[in-house]
Amino acid sequence: MSAVPTSLSGVVSAVPERIWLALLVLLLGLVAAYVVGVINRRLLTRAGVPDVIEGTAFERTAREFDTSTVRILASLSSYFIVAVAVIAAMTVAEVNYLEQFWAGVAAFLPRVFIAVVVLIVGVVIGDKAELLVAERLRGIKLPELGVLPPIVKYSIVYVAALVALGQVGVQTLALVVLLAAYAFAVVLFAALGLKDLIASAAAGVFLLLRQPYGIGDEVKVAGERGIVQEVDLFVTHIEADGEDHVIPNHSVFRDGIVLIRD
């Protein structure tokens, strides 16, 4: 009976102390990773992050995989600590070629972690910005404005990708030049495609300041006769025979206004 404990103690004593210490470091790292993951998830939840990103495309995709953006960010912090613990355990255990590994992968690991977090945050912010811009423009019934929300989203994602690539050491000069060309193209095509919108906004400022007609007036504008229902910065809503006519303000300013008196 005493032979088994004797052999077991012999096996234990045969294992170098540095291996046991490495296992202890790894165990402590796993515990720390779990604790940090739980704390980060609670902090993000208490900060209101789930409510802010609710409805974004990234959050909906995460929900389809039975997770969430908060859980992903918390898990990334846990994985990072686990990776550090593994490297520390390997250092304690004096694994061969660890110096080369530490100089390469270990030094690269924090950058990868930051790059992934920056990219995820950029995608989430881009999704949220797209929703906010679309919400702001929902009352303006101009088809040209439909391109603005995705432009805002992908511009933010592109900048986040540049920052993420810079973290992992990728030369981003060409991408920065491409971003400048992209911004110039957006401004140029926006000026060409939205010239009527800009003209409507300028005319809308004049109409809102001078108020040549108001809600409830019967008018004839741009060939349409009816009752004014709403006047905003870009368009004028006129109701006639149960139909709502949306007239750009630049047409009102260009063609003139006829006030109909009874």
C-alpha positions in Angstrom: 0.0 0.0 0.0 2.9 2.4 0.8 4.4 1.8 -2.6 1.9 4.0 -4.4 2.3 7.1 -2.2 6.1 6.6 -2.4 6.0 6.5 -6.2 3.6 9.5 -6.4 5.9 11.5 -4.1 8.8 10.5 -6.2 7.1 11.7 -9.4 6.2 15.0 -7.7 9.7 15.5 -6.4 11.1 14.7 -9.8 9.2 17.7 -11.4 11.4 20.8 -11.2 10.1 23.6 -8.9 10.0 26.0 -11.7 7.3 23.8 -13.4 5.1 24.0 -10.3 5.7 27.7 -10.1 4.8 28.1 -13.8 1.5 26.1 -13.2 0.8 28.4 -10.2 1.3 31.5 -12.4 -0.9 30.0 -15.1 -3.6 29.3 -12.5 -3.5 32.8 -11.1 -3.6 34.2 -14.6 -6.8 32.2 -15.4 -8.4 33.4 -12.1 -7.4 37.0 -12.9 -8.7 36.7 -16.4 -12.1 35.6 -15.2 -12.3 38.3 -12.5 -11.2 41.1 -15.0 -13.8 39.8 -17.6 -16.6 40.0 -15.0 -15.6 43.4 -13.7 -15.3 44.9 -17.2 -18.6 43.5 -18.2 -20.3 45.0 -15.2 -18.5 48.4 -15.6 -19.6 48.6 -19.3 -23.1 47.7 -18.3 -23.3 50.3 -15.5 -21.8 52.9 -17.9 -24.9 52.4 -20.1 -23.0 51.0 -23.1 -25.7 48.3 -23.9 -28.4 51.1 -24.2 -26.1 53.3 -26.3 -25.3 50.6 -28.9 -28.8 49.0 -28.9 -30.0 48.6 -32.5 -26.6 48.9 -34.2 -25.7 46.3 -36.9 -22.7 45.0 -34.8 -24.9 44.4 -31.8 -27.6 42.7 -33.8 -25.0 40.4 -35.4 -23.5 39.7 -31.9 -27.0 38.8 -30.7 -27.4 36.3 -33.5 -24.4 34.4 -32.1 -26.0 34.5 -28.6 -23.5 37.2 -27.3 -23.2 41.0 -27.2 -20.7 43.7 -27.8 -20.1 44.1 -24.0 -19.4 40.4 -23.7 -17.0 40.5 -26.6 -15.1 43.4 -25.2 -15.0 41.8 -21.8 -13.9 38.5 -23.3 -11.1 40.2 -25.2 -9.7 41.6 -21.9 -9.8 38.1 -20.4 -8.1 36.5 -23.4 -5.4 39.1 -23.2 -4.7 38.3 -19.6 -4.7 34.6 -20.3 -2.1 35.1 -23.1 0.1 37.2 -20.8 -0.2 34.5 -18.1 0.8 31.8 -20.6 3.9 33.8 -21.6 4.8 34.5 -18.0 4.4 30.8 -17.1 6.6 29.8 -20.1 9.2 32.3 -18.8 9.1 30.8 -15.3 9.4 27.3 -16.8 12.4 28.4 -18.9 11.0 27.0 -22.1 13.6 26.9 -24.9 13.6 29.7 -27.4 11.3 31.8 -25.2 13.5 34.9 -25.6 12.9 34.9 -29.3 9.2 34.3 -28.8 9.0 37.1 -26.3 10.8 39.5 -28.6 8.4 38.6 -31.4 4.9 37.5 -30.5 4.8 38.8 -26.9 5.8 42.3 -27.9 3.2 42.1 -30.7 0.3 40.8 -28.6 -0.7 44.1 -26.8 -0.8 45.9 -30.2 -3.1 43.2 -31.6 -5.4 43.5 -28.6 -5.6 47.3 -28.9 -6.1 47.0 -32.7 -9.0 44.6 -32.3 -10.6 46.8 -29.6 -10.2 49.9 -31.7 -11.7 48.2 -34.7 -14.7 46.9 -32.8 -15.3 50.3 -31.1 -15.0 52.0 -34.5 -17.6 49.6 -36.1 -20.0 50.1 -33.2 -19.6 53.9 -33.3 -20.0 53.9 -37.0 -23.3 51.9 -36.7 -24.5 54.2 -34.0 -23.6 57.3 -36.0 -25.5 55.9 -39.0 -28.6 55.4 -36.9 -28.4 58.9 -35.5 -27.9 60.6 -38.9 -30.7 58.5 -40.4 -33.0 59.5 -37.5 -32.1 63.1 -37.9 -32.8 63.0 -41.7 -36.0 60.9 -41.5 -38.3 63.9 -41.7 -36.6 65.3 -44.8 -38.0 63.5 -47.8 -35.2 63.9 -50.2 -33.7 60.8 -51.8 -30.2 62.4 -52.1 -29.9 62.3 -48.3 -30.1 58.5 -48.3 -26.4 58.2 -49.0 -25.3 60.3 -46.0 -25.8 57.7 -43.2 -23.7 55.0 -44.8 -21.0 57.6 -45.8 -20.8 58.6 -42.1 -20.6 55.0 -41.0 -17.9 53.8 -43.4 -15.9 57.0 -42.9 -15.7 56.2 -39.1 -14.9 52.5 -39.8 -12.2 53.5 -42.2 -10.5 55.8 -39.7 -10.8 53.1 -37.0 -9.2 50.6 -39.4 -6.3 53.0 -40.1 -5.7 53.4 -36.3 -5.9 49.6 -35.9 -3.5 48.9 -38.7 -1.1 51.5 -37.3 -1.1 49.7 -34.0 0.1 46.4 -35.6 2.9 48.2 -37.5 1.3 48.4 -40.9 2.4 51.3 -43.0 -0.7 53.4 -43.4 0.7 56.3 -45.5 -0.9 55.0 -48.7 -4.2 54.5 -46.8 -4.1 58.0 -45.4 -3.6 59.4 -48.9 -6.5 57.2 -50.1 -8.6 58.6 -47.2 -7.7 62.1 -48.3 -8.7 61.3 -51.9 -11.9 59.7 -50.6 -12.8 62.8 -48.5 -12.1 65.0 -51.5 -14.3 62.8 -53.7 -17.1 62.8 -51.1 -17.0 66.6 -50.9 -16.9 67.0 -54.6 -19.8 64.6 -55.4 -21.8 65.9 -52.5 -21.5 69.4 -53.8 -22.6 68.2 -57.3 -25.3 65.8 -56.1 -26.7 67.9 -53.3 -26.6 71.3 -55.1 -30.4 71.3 -55.1 -30.4 70.4 -51.4 -28.0 73.3 -50.7 -30.2 75.7 -52.7 -33.3 74.4 -50.9 -31.6 75.0 -47.5 -30.6 78.6 -48.5 -34.1 79.3 -49.7 -35.5 77.7 -46.6 -33.6 80.1 -44.4 -35.1 83.0 -46.3 -38.6 81.6 -46.1 -38.4 80.8 -42.4 -37.0 84.3 -41.7 -39.4 86.3 -43.9 -42.4 83.9 -43.6 -44.2 85.0 -46.8 -46.8 82.2 -46.0 -47.5 80.1 -43.0 -49.3 76.9 -42.0 -53.0 77.0 -43.0 -52.5 79.5 -45.8 -53.9 78.5 -49.3 -51.2 79.0 -51.8 -50.1 78.1 -55.3 -46.4 77.2 -55.4 -44.5 75.6 -58.3 -47.8 74.7 -60.1 -49.3 73.1 -57.0 -52.3 74.7 -55.2 -53.3 73.7 -51.7 -53.1 74.3 -48.0 -49.7 74.7 -46.4 -49.2 71.9 -43.8 -45.5 72.3 -42.9 -42.5 74.5 -43.8 -39.0 73.3 -42.8 -35.5 74.1 -43.9 -35.6 72.1 -47.1 -39.2 71.5 -48.2 -42.8 72.9 -48.0 -45.7 70.5 -47.5 -48.9 71.4 -49.3 -52.1 69.3 -49.1 -54.5 69.4 -52.0 -57.4 67.0 -52.6 -56.2 64.6 -49.9 -52.7 64.5 -51.4 -49.5 65.7 -49.7 -47.2 67.6 -52.1 -43.6 68.0 -51.0 -42.1 70.9 -52.8 -38.4 71.8 -52.5 -37.8 75.3 -51.2 -35.6 76.2 -54.1 -38.5 75.7 -56.4 -40.6 77.9 -54.2 -37.9 80.6 -54.3 -37.4 80.2 -58.0 -41.0 80.0 -59.3 -42.5 82.4 -56.8 -45.5 82.2 -54.4 -49.2 83.0 -55.0 -51.2 83.6 -51.9 -54.9 82.8 -52.6 -57.4 85.1 -50.8 -61.0 84.2 -50.4 
